[in-house]
Amino acid sequence: MRLRSLINPLELFTRGAWELAARYSYLNLEDGALEGDRGEAFSLGLNWYPTEYLKLMFNGTHIEREEVADGTESEALIQTRMQVYF
């Protein structure tokens, strides 16, 4: 089955298919007697498949780190990627 046959029924945006993605990650580096850092990240992404050979990805991530010595820090990250199938 070709990808185009899966995309054509979605005429809401007239071309291609859209995909919404979300992710939560948690990291704990503490080990019993040792104190370590902790962190968590929330990501939200939007993928667009305009043709059967092209995928465009847009992601935003918010990261919070809790460091033992320095307290809590936060960062924001925006990514774009393009994937070509050949």
C-alpha positions in Angstrom: 0.0 0.0 0.0 1.4 3.4 -0.9 1.5 6.2 1.6 -0.4 8.5 -0.8 -3.5 6.3 -0.5 -3.4 6.9 3.3 -3.0 10.7 2.9 -5.6 11.6 0.4 -8.7 11.0 2.6 -7.4 13.7 5.0 -8.5 16.8 3.0 -8.8 19.0 6.1 -5.6 20.9 5.2 -5.8 20.0 1.5 -2.4 18.4 1.2 -0.6 15.8 3.2 -1.1 14.4 6.7 -0.5 16.0 10.1 0.6 14.2 13.3 0.6 15.6 16.8 3.1 14.1 19.3 3.8 14.6 23.0 6.4 13.2 25.4 7.3 13.4 29.1 10.8 12.3 30.3 12.2 12.0 33.8 15.8 11.3 34.9 16.9 10.7 38.5 20.7 10.3 39.1 20.4 9.8 42.9 21.8 6.5 44.2 21.1 5.8 47.9 24.1 7.2 49.7 25.0 9.6 46.8 23.1 12.7 45.9 22.7 13.4 42.2 20.8 15.6 39.9 17.2 15.2 38.6 15.5 16.4 35.6 12.3 16.3 33.6 11.3 17.4 30.1 8.0 18.0 28.4 8.0 17.9 24.6 5.3 18.8 22.0 5.7 18.1 18.3 4.0 18.5 15.0 4.9 16.4 12.0 3.7 17.1 8.5 3.9 14.6 5.6 3.3 16.8 2.5 4.2 14.0 0.1 5.0 10.3 0.4 8.8 11.1 0.3 9.0 14.1 2.6 8.5 14.5 6.4 8.9 17.9 8.2 9.1 17.8 12.0 8.7 20.7 14.5 9.4 20.2 18.2 9.3 22.3 21.3 10.8 21.1 24.6 10.8 22.6 28.1 13.5 21.2 30.4 13.7 21.6 34.2 16.9 20.4 36.1 17.3 20.2 39.8 20.9 20.3 40.7 22.1 19.4 44.2 24.5 22.3 44.5 22.8 25.0 42.4 19.1 24.6 42.7 16.6 24.4 39.8 17.3 25.6 36.3 15.0 25.5 33.2 15.6 25.7 29.5 13.5 25.8 26.3 14.5 24.1 23.1 12.9 24.4 19.6 13.9 22.0 16.8 13.0 21.6 13.2 14.0 18.6 11.1 13.4 17.4 7.5 13.5 13.8 6.4 13.6 12.7 2.7 12.8 9.1 1.7 14.7 7.9 -1.3 
